[in-house]
Amino acid sequence: MKIEVYCDEAYPDLFSSKRPQARYMIIGSLWLRAEDRAFYKGAIHKLRNQYKIGGEFKWQKISPSRVEFYKALLKWFYEQGESLRFRCIAIDNTQVDLVKFHESDQELGFYKFYYQLLHHWIHDFNEYSVFCDYKSNRKRDRLHVLKKCLRNANLSANVINVQAIRSRESVLIQLTDVLVGVASGCLNKRVAQDGAKYQVAKDLEHLLGRKIAPTSLSEKKFNIFKINLEGGW
């Protein structure tokens, strides 16, 4: 089976910030069969036309005047069942030791966590294409190295591509941005209870039948992997 994965993140520079605005960095991914891509893109464009949403849509653009579009978008996402899946990793900034584990390199640490996000959902005999929201990196080979590591760790699968694209060019990355925003807003407690984003997050919780919180690995629709960097058992 050919699988496509669309990725985005919230607070990507959290590890290097002297004044952190959040506790958790979130890296998220949207997983779908390649054969469904055109159908999903068409459905999202239809919703945009219905609600007269022009340009790029994203979590930060949620407003009272557009809230019904975002509610409809997440309802549509939920209705696709496990054919359209979201997974994110939540990294606690207070547990990250860049010096000890990441060669004092925030960018290296970031892509190590990217690997953890993707690796555990790669299955034998499938073919994967990964599309990351464009990010300016100090080292230009980060995605090439990420692809190499994923391929070496999944010898019975085929990771054919890990590449960057700009979010304005992909409604699927824009959808990922919204889902990452919901997860980040809830985990970091940065969703004001009287705001439009709160309405969107609560709508998704109602659809899922649970709070937006860390889940088990077996959760397939809206999976949140809160990595524990302190050890234990």
N, C-alpha and C positions, 0 to 999 in steps of 0.2 A: 504494500500500500504506500502511496505517496502522500506524505504529510507536510504541510506548511506551518511554520511557527512565526508569529509576529510579536515583536518585543518592544517594551518601553519601560521607563523607570521613573521613580519619584525620589527626589533628594539624592541625585547621583554623586554629588560632591560632599556628602555629609561627613565622611571620614576625615576630610582635610579642613573642615570648617572650624574656625576658632570660636564661633558663636552658633552652635547647632540650633536649627529651627525645628527639629523633630528628633525623635528617638530612633525611629526605624527607617532605614533605607528600604525601598520596595523596588524589586525588579520583577516585571510581569510578562506573561506570554499568553498568546491566544493560539490555540491548536485546532487545525481543521484539515480535512481531506483536500488535497489539491483539486480534485474533481468538483468540489463544492464552491471553490473560490468565486467563480463568476456569478453563481446564484446569490451568494452572500453579499457580494459587492452591489449587485443589482437591487437587492432588498434594502440595503442601507441607503442607497441613492434614492430609492422610492420614498423612504421615510423622510429624507432630507427635503425632497421636493414637496411632500405633503405638508411639512411644517415650515417650509420656506427658510431652510437653513442654508445660507450661502457660505462658501469658504470652509476653512478647517474647523471641525468641532473637537472639543477637548474638555477635560475636567475643569480647567481654569476658566472656561468660557460659560459655564453653567450660570444662568441668571434667571430671575423670575419670569422674564418674557420668553425664555427658551426651555423652561423646566419640563413642559409637557413633551417636547421632543426627546429629551434625555430619558424621561420615564418610559416612553414608547420604545426607545432604542434598547433599554435594558430588559424590557418585557419581551421584545423580539429575541434578544440574546438568550434569555431563559427558555423561550419556547423552542429553540433549536435542540434542546436536550443535550445529550453527551456527544452529539456530532460537532458541537462547537464548545470547546472547553477553555477555561482560564486557569492558569497556575501562576502564583507569584511566590517569591521568597522574601521574607522579612528579616533584615539583619539589624540587630540591636547595636547601635553605635557605641554604647557603653561597654560592650564586650569585645570590640575589635581591637586587636593589638597589631598595628601596622609594622612596628619595628621587629617583633618576634616572628611573625608568620608571613609578612608580605614585603619584606626587604625595604621597609619604610616607604613603600610605593602605593599610594592610594589607588592609582589606576590599575595596578596589578591585582590588588585586593578586590576591586570592583569586578574584574573579569573572572577571578576565581569563583566569586559568588554567582556570576552569570552561568558558569559551568555547572554549579550545583543546581541551579534552577532547571536547566535543560536535561542534564544527564539522566535523572531519575524517571523521566517520562519518555525516554528513547527505548523502543522495543526492537527485538531481533526481527530481521527480515523486512523492515520498513525502510523507506527512503525519505530523508528529511532535508528540507530547505528552510533555513532560518533567516529572517529579515529583521534587523535591528534598527530602531530609530537612529538616525545619524547623530553621532557624537564626535566632537573633535578630540582626538587622542594625542597624547604626547608621543607615543610610539605607534607608528602607522600599521604595524603588523598584528595588532591585538586580535582582530577578528580572525586572521589567518591562524594564529596560534590557538585560539579558542576552537576553531574547526578541527585542527590537528589533534587537540586533546580529546575532543568528543569522538573523533573517529578512532583513535587509539583505545579508548575506553569502551567502545561499542563495535567490536569487530564483526558482529553478525548483523549489524545495521549499516546503512549507507548514508552518512551525512555528506551530502553533495555540495552544500553551499551554506556559507554564513556571510551575509553581506549587509551593508548599511544602506538604507533608503530614507529619504526625508518624509516626515509624517504627512506633510501636505499632499504628497503623491499617493497616499494609501489610506483609504477609509478604514482598513482593517487595523492599521497601527493606531489610527485615531480612536477606534473602539477600544483597543488595548489601553490607550491613555486614560480613557474614562474609567475602565475597570480597575486599573492601577490606582487612579485617583480615589475611587471608593474605598479600596483596601487601605491605602495610605491614610486617608482622612479618618477612617474609623480606628485603625490601630494607633495612630498618633494623636487621636482625640482632637482633631483640628477641623471638625465640622460643626459650625454654629447651629444650635437647635432651632433657630428661627429663620434659617436660610434655605435657599433653593437646593443647595448640595445635600442638606440634611434630608429633604424630601426625596431626592433621588436615591440616597443611600438606604433610607427606610423602605422605599418601594422594593429595592433589590432584596433586602432582608426578608420582607414579606413574601416575595416570590420563592426564595430559598427555604423559607420556614425556619430560619435561625439567624443569630447575630453574625455579623461579619467579624470573624475571629479565626485564630489558627485552627486548622483541620487535620485529620489523619491523611496519610498518603493515599488511602483508598478513595477519598473524595475526588470525583472526576469533573464536576461541573464548575465549581468555584473553589479551587484549592489554594490554601494559604499555608506555606511551609515556613514556620518560625524556627529558624536554625538556632540551636543551642551551642554557643561557643565556649561554655564554661565546663563542658564535660559532664560527668555523672552517668547514672544508669537508671 
